[in-house]
Amino acid sequence: MSSRDNEQQPVSAPYPEITAQLTEVVGAENLSSSPVDTIAHAVDFWPRKLMETRAGRWHRGPRWVVWPGAAAEVAHVLRIASTYAIPVIPYGGGSSMVGGASPRGERPWLVINCKRMCNILDMDEGSMVVHVQAGVVGVELEERLNARGFSLGHVPTSMTTATLGGWLSTRSSGMLSSRYGRISDLCLGITAVLPDGQLVHTRVAPRRATGPELMHLLLGAEGTLGIITAAHLRLHRLPLHRQFDSFRFERIDEAAEALRRSITSGVRPLVARIQRDPRLRRSDRDPDAPVPDAAALARRVLLLAFEGPAELVEAERGVVRSHVAELGGEALGQAPARRWWGQRFAAGFRMTPVLVRENSFADYVEAGVTWAGLAGLYRAMEEAFASRGWRTRLVVEHARMEGVSLGCAFWGDAASPQEAVASYDAAWKVAQQVCLAHGGRLGHVYGGGQHRAVLLDEWGKGRLELLTRIKRKLDPAGIMNPGVLGTEP
Ligand SMILES: Cc1cc2nc3c(=O)[nH]c(=O)nc-3n(C[C@H](O)[C@H](O)[C@H](O)COP(=O)(O)OP(=O)(O)OC[C@H]3O[C@@H](n4cnc5c(N)ncnc54)[C@H](O)[C@@H]3O)c2cc1C
């Protein structure tokens, strides 16, 4: 039976019986149907849903929230859910920006909150591998590793909220990805529970060449194929030395080219970002500040951080400086990059006060683009948004050999709640069209969720068909996060 059949013939589930069975597995103290818990799990960080809530639309929460303490309990809970065809949302920190972790429609949902599974199970300091449960919150894991002289090197802006399971399930990228890689680069093996309750372990080895790497089926699956309960992760030693540099360029083209030359010549900066000149911020906030001229508005700064043994850091800085000089960049010293570093967690949450304002709209487009298309996409995105009166802030980040992520925060005010949602949808449509026209690929960082599912033509129909076939095999009852990643709702 597919999940579509479930929708057509709603299960007349015996709720008290299901509650009793769930209680037997996790204990009464780890199961809740109280409004406090169900309302808390009714929305995630998807701005569109938050805007609808602000406009008075009530979003139904799950019927049950459970907090299992071990993979075996997760397996039992999934077997119960499969038996009664109850749709399940695996839940980490609920920081999904794309509606991946919140119920949809009218069906009675079961949320499996993974946060009780938060222990470090084992640590091999010689091989620099840690085995850790997936419900641990990012910042707590990092603090525990730091206390032992190590770091994971994965630092997304949502670090204080998001969990390891959420990172793995969305193939998260942190702000240090240019040096340490994304979470999928750091993951060496996982333990997961499939929808029928079967436990899967992928064993840890420096490399395996025996067939496809099945771990990658679960990484990025956004809870549609099972629940990740633990992972083996690669560690780094805490850095010995960290330095910063900042450079100003007349246009995005030169800034992008300096970064491209540096990265493709082998430099691995801890952070590399191209953004607006921070000095323009005064003119944003102060109506009496002089209006910047076109040249000032076109300038971009390249902010860099380097980390590692001092000799290596200085060598990398030298390579970058020579490329910057070739392209006429002006050295601004360490201060602008240091300032950004000091506020690195704040930027992601600047959207929150905007969304609290009545009739406002805001979100963050993130698109992957190869170096060849970067400057063109950057300009096209900036122009498309500005010409419609939407405010934007663009940033180039997550640099790697073949290209970067172009982030575009957008926001504005509308005349009514309905117009705010309409402007929000229009902004995404524009972003999608600009990306298609200029070689960008939406969804570089935040996953697909429910939101990007509407932009699926970007991904290609063949890919969706393959995902659907895999899901039907692994999840015949269609219980795992239906409606996410374009799967059947
Ligand atoms: C202010 C802000 C800044 C952000 N910055 C970044 C950033 O820098 N980089 C980045 O990559 N993302 C960022 N995000 C997006 C978000 O934090 C990531 O997608 C994160 O990986 C989600 O983790 P979570 O624990 O909150 O997962 P949730 O939001 O709870 O869930 C996300 C998805 O993963 C599934 N899932 C969760 N846990 C499991 C599990 N154990 N097994 C199977 N499926 C599971 C859920 O069902 C859902 O589909 C940001 C979000 C916000 C609000």
The ligand as an SDF file (V2000), in Angstrom:
LIG
                    3D

 53 58  0  0  0  0  0  0  0  0999 V2000
   19.1240   30.5780   11.8990 C   0  0  0  0  0  0  0  0  0  0  0  0
   19.4350   29.3360   11.1370 C   0  0  0  0  0  0  0  0  0  0  0  0
   20.6980   29.1680   10.5970 C   0  0  0  0  0  0  0  0  0  0  0  0
   21.0060   28.0170    9.8680 C   0  0  0  0  0  0  0  0  0  0  0  0
   22.2730   27.8480    9.4170 N   0  0  0  0  0  0  0  0  0  0  0  0
   22.6070   26.7130    8.7740 C   0  0  0  0  0  0  0  0  0  0  0  0
   23.9400   26.5040    8.3160 C   0  0  0  0  0  0  0  0  0  0  0  0
   24.8350   27.3260    8.5420 O   0  0  0  0  0  0  0  0  0  0  0  0
   24.2000   25.3500    7.6510 N   0  0  0  0  0  0  0  0  0  0  0  0
   23.2370   24.4030    7.4490 C   0  0  0  0  0  0  0  0  0  0  0  0
   23.5330   23.3630    6.8560 O   0  0  0  0  0  0  0  0  0  0  0  0
   21.9720   24.5760    7.8510 N   0  0  0  0  0  0  0  0  0  0  0  0
   21.6370   25.6930    8.5190 C   0  0  0  0  0  0  0  0  0  0  0  0
   20.3430   25.8780    8.9500 N   0  0  0  0  0  0  0  0  0  0  0  0
   19.3300   24.8570    8.6550 C   0  0  0  0  0  0  0  0  0  0  0  0
   19.1940   23.7690    9.7530 C   0  0  0  0  0  0  0  0  0  0  0  0
   19.7640   24.1870   10.9440 O   0  0  0  0  0  0  0  0  0  0  0  0
   19.8360   22.4950    9.2720 C   0  0  0  0  0  0  0  0  0  0  0  0
   19.0370   21.9620    8.2410 O   0  0  0  0  0  0  0  0  0  0  0  0
   20.0410   21.4210   10.3620 C   0  0  0  0  0  0  0  0  0  0  0  0
   20.8450   20.4100    9.8110 O   0  0  0  0  0  0  0  0  0  0  0  0
   18.7880   20.8220   10.8930 C   0  0  0  0  0  0  0  0  0  0  0  0
   19.0910   20.1340   12.0950 O   0  0  0  0  0  0  0  0  0  0  0  0
   17.9720   19.8680   13.1960 P   0  0  0  0  0  0  0  0  0  0  0  0
   18.5400   18.9720   14.2460 O   0  0  0  0  0  0  0  0  0  0  0  0
   17.3860   21.1380   13.6710 O   0  0  0  0  0  0  0  0  0  0  0  0
   16.9280   19.0340   12.3370 O   0  0  0  0  0  0  0  0  0  0  0  0
   15.3620   19.2040   12.2030 P   0  0  0  0  0  0  0  0  0  0  0  0
   15.0250   20.5740   11.7700 O   0  0  0  0  0  0  0  0  0  0  0  0
   14.6930   18.6770   13.4180 O   0  0  0  0  0  0  0  0  0  0  0  0
   15.1040   18.1810   10.9960 O   0  0  0  0  0  0  0  0  0  0  0  0
   15.5940   18.4390    9.7160 C   0  0  0  0  0  0  0  0  0  0  0  0
   15.2670   17.2320    8.8230 C   0  0  0  0  0  0  0  0  0  0  0  0
   16.0400   16.1070    9.2280 O   0  0  0  0  0  0  0  0  0  0  0  0
   15.1840   15.0430    9.6690 C   0  0  0  0  0  0  0  0  0  0  0  0
   15.8380   14.4420   10.8410 N   0  0  0  0  0  0  0  0  0  0  0  0
   16.1920   15.0680   11.9960 C   0  0  0  0  0  0  0  0  0  0  0  0
   16.8340   14.2040   12.7990 N   0  0  0  0  0  0  0  0  0  0  0  0
   16.8740   13.0140   12.1460 C   0  0  0  0  0  0  0  0  0  0  0  0
   17.4140   11.7240   12.4450 C   0  0  0  0  0  0  0  0  0  0  0  0
   18.0500   11.4650   13.5940 N   0  0  0  0  0  0  0  0  0  0  0  0
   17.2690   10.7360   11.5370 N   0  0  0  0  0  0  0  0  0  0  0  0
   16.6250   10.9520   10.3500 C   0  0  0  0  0  0  0  0  0  0  0  0
   16.0990   12.1520   10.0140 N   0  0  0  0  0  0  0  0  0  0  0  0
   16.2350   13.1640   10.8960 C   0  0  0  0  0  0  0  0  0  0  0  0
   13.8480   15.6850    9.9470 C   0  0  0  0  0  0  0  0  0  0  0  0
   12.7890   14.7650    9.7830 O   0  0  0  0  0  0  0  0  0  0  0  0
   13.8230   16.7920    8.9160 C   0  0  0  0  0  0  0  0  0  0  0  0
   13.4210   16.3180    7.6700 O   0  0  0  0  0  0  0  0  0  0  0  0
   20.0110   27.0260    9.6660 C   0  0  0  0  0  0  0  0  0  0  0  0
   18.7390   27.1880   10.2270 C   0  0  0  0  0  0  0  0  0  0  0  0
   18.4560   28.3260   10.9580 C   0  0  0  0  0  0  0  0  0  0  0  0
   17.0910   28.4570   11.5600 C   0  0  0  0  0  0  0  0  0  0  0  0
  1  2  1  0
  2  3  1  0
  2 52  2  0
  3  4  2  0
  4  5  1  0
  4 50  1  0
  5  6  2  0
  6  7  1  0
  6 13  1  0
  7  8  2  0
  7  9  1  0
  9 10  1  0
 10 11  2  0
 10 12  1  0
 12 13  2  0
 13 14  1  0
 14 15  1  0
 14 50  1  0
 15 16  1  0
 16 17  1  0
 16 18  1  0
 18 19  1  0
 18 20  1  0
 20 21  1  0
 20 22  1  0
 22 23  1  0
 23 24  1  0
 24 25  2  0
 24 26  1  0
 24 27  1  0
 27 28  1  0
 28 29  2  0
 28 30  1  0
 28 31  1  0
 31 32  1  0
 32 33  1  0
 33 34  1  0
 33 48  1  0
 34 35  1  0
 35 36  1  0
 35 46  1  0
 36 37  1  0
 36 45  1  0
 37 38  2  0
 38 39  1  0
 39 40  1  0
 39 45  2  0
 40 41  1  0
 40 42  2  0
 42 43  1  0
 43 44  2  0
 44 45  1  0
 46 47  1  0
 46 48  1  0
 48 49  1  0
 50 51  2  0
 51 52  1  0
 52 53  1  0
M  END
$$$$
